[in-house]
């Protein structure tokens, strides 16, 4: 199963008066904290096919768009961008946080398409599908939020809240291609998080051999949760 990944870059320049942010969504050739390397050219196809749909978000949250891309391209260093941030109250607050270096990193939400293992045993990603670029507090750290959710019921609440955000968009009707692209992205994030959590539980079940954990597994099976969400998404969008 392909997973959504979050990879980091940085902010180079902010023009608060014009509402323009310049920076990199990700960097080529460096080994990141996940032991992955993204090669130059990995974004070429996705930029050609879907580059005009990519938006600038806050903390990988589709309910908090910051702005749109004026420029989005690969150079020798990485995935470069120039984003326009409207002068909304939220936009002004984000720009001010950037000026004060409270937010000075970016991160991309991507799905690996083509990859290989190099001689050092690290994964080299040669093609990705790009969904969004985000201004973040700590790059590549978005998934850590799920680690703070301990109990099974809390995990379900976490997934449900993210799912409910999608429903809010769907209920507005007249879904544009841009919005549809972000909804697709959020569903993929949810599937990745649920599958990862389910795999982690399975490891614990094998090591502990505990019957009551097996019962929880059946109750919160990842495929059941995903099917439930997709069925409800279809019904509530009608």
N, C-alpha and C positions, 0 to 999 in steps of 0.2 A: 504493500500500500504506500503510495506516495504521500509524503508529509509536508505540511507547510513549515518553512523555516524562516527564522528572523536573523538577518545578517546586518552588520553595522557599517556605518560610514560616519561622516562628520559634516558640520556646518562651516562654511568658509566665510560667508559674508551676509550681513543683514542690512537692508535699507528700510528702516522703520517708517520713514516718511512715505516711501512709495509702496511699502508692503511687499518687498521682494526678498526672497531667501535663496542663496546659492550654496551648493554643497555637493556631497557625494552620498549616494544611498548605500553603496558598498564599494569595497576596494579589491582590485585584482591581485592575485599572486601571493597574498599573505595567508598564513595558517591561523585560522580563528580559534575561538575557545571550544568549538565543536570538532576541532581537528579537520576542518574542511578548507579547501582552497577553491575559490571561484576564478576561472580563467577568463581572460579577455575574449570577447565574442559570445559569452554565455547569454547575453541579453539581446543579441542581434535579432533573432527571429521574433521574440515576444514584443520587442519595440516596434518592429515592422507591422505585426498583426494586431497588437492591442495597445500600443504606446499612448494613443490618444485617450484611452480609458483610465489610465493610471492617475490617481489623485494623491494629494498630500494630506495625510491624516495625523492625528495626535495619538501617540501610544498604541498604534495598530487598532484603533477603535473606529469602526465604520460609522458610529453615531457622532463622531467628533471630527468631521472633515475640517481642515485648515484652509486649503486652497487648491488651485489647479496648477498643472505644469505648463510653464511657458516654453521650456526647453527640457528635453530628456534624451540623453545620448551617452554612448560609450566613448571614452578617450583612453589614453595609455594608462591612466591611473585607476580608473574605475567607472562606475555608473554615475555620471554627472547630471545635475539638474538645476533648473532655475524655476522657482515656484512663485506664483502670485498669491498673496494672502489678502483677502478682502478686509476692509477696515470695520469689521464687526467688533462688538465688545470682546468676544472670545479671541478673534484674530489679533486685536491690539494687545491683549494680555499675553498671548503666546509670543508675539514679537518682542515684547518687553522682557519676558523671561529669557529669550534668546540674547538680547542685548546685554543682560546681566550675567550671561553664561550659566544660568540655572539649567537651561536646556541648550546643549551644544553638540548633540549627537543625532544622527539619523539611523534608520534601520529600514530594510526592505522586507516585505512579505513575499516570499517566493516558494515555488514548488519545483524541486529538481526534476529535470526531464532526462538528461544524459549525464552519466558520471562514471568514473573509473577509479581504481585504487593505484596509487603510485608506489614506487619502490620502498618508500618509508612507511607504507601502510596507511597513508592519509587519503581521504576521499577528495578527488578532484572533480569539481562540477563544471561541465562544459556547456550545458544548456539548461536554462530555467524558464519557468513561466512567472512573469512579474505581475503581482496584483496591485501593490501600493508601495509608497514610500512614506515613512512616518518620522516625525520629530519625536524623539524619545529622551527620557531621563537617563537611561542606561541602555545602550545598544545591545541587541541580541538577548535581552533579559525579559521579554514580555511573557514567555511561557512560565517563568518562575512564579507568577501570580498564582497558578494553580497549586503550587506546593504549599501554600498557606491554608488550603482547604483540606481539613483532616478527615472528617467523618464522611460516610457514604451519603447521608442525606444532604450534607453541605455541598458535596460534589454535584449532586443532581441539581440543587438550587443554583449553583454556579453555571452549569450548562444551560439550565432553563432560562436564566436571566439573559444570557447571550442570545439564546434562541428567540426570546420575546422581543429583543431589539430588532430582529429581522422581521417579525410579524408587524411591528409598528411601521416599517417601511412599506411592506407589502400592502397593508391596509390603506395606504395613501392612494394606491392605484396609479395607473399610467407610469409603470416602471420603465425608466430609460435604460439604454444599453449600459451606460456608465454605472447606474445604480445596480443593475442586474449583475454586472461584473463584480462589484463589491459584495453583494449578497452571496454570490458563488464562493468568493474568497472566505467569507465568514463561516459558511457551512463547512468548507474544507478545514478551517482552523478547528472548528468544533469536532469534526471527525478525527482529526489528528490527536487532539487532547483526550478524547474519550478512548480511542484505541490505545494510546500510550498509557493511560491510567489503567485500562483493562489488562494490558500486558504486564504492568507492574504488579497488579493484584495476583495474576496467575503465577508469577515467580514466587510470591509469598505463599500462595496456596500449596505449591509443590514442596516448599521447604518446611512448612509447618504441618501439613497434613491435617488441617483443622476443619472439622465438619461444618461448623457454623459459618466459616468464611466461604465455603462452597455455596451455602445457601444465599449469602449476599451476592456472590458472583451471578447466580441465576437471576436474582431480583434486579440487578443493575447491569446485566449483560450489555456490552457496548453496542452490539448489533441491534438489540431491542431498543435502546435509547435512540440510535440513529434513525431506525425505521419509524419510531414514534414521532420524531421531529419532522421527518420528511412528509409523513402522512398528514400531520397537523398543518404543515406549511402549505400543502396542496389545498386542504379543506378551507383554511382561513384566507387563502388568496382568491377564492372564488367569489 
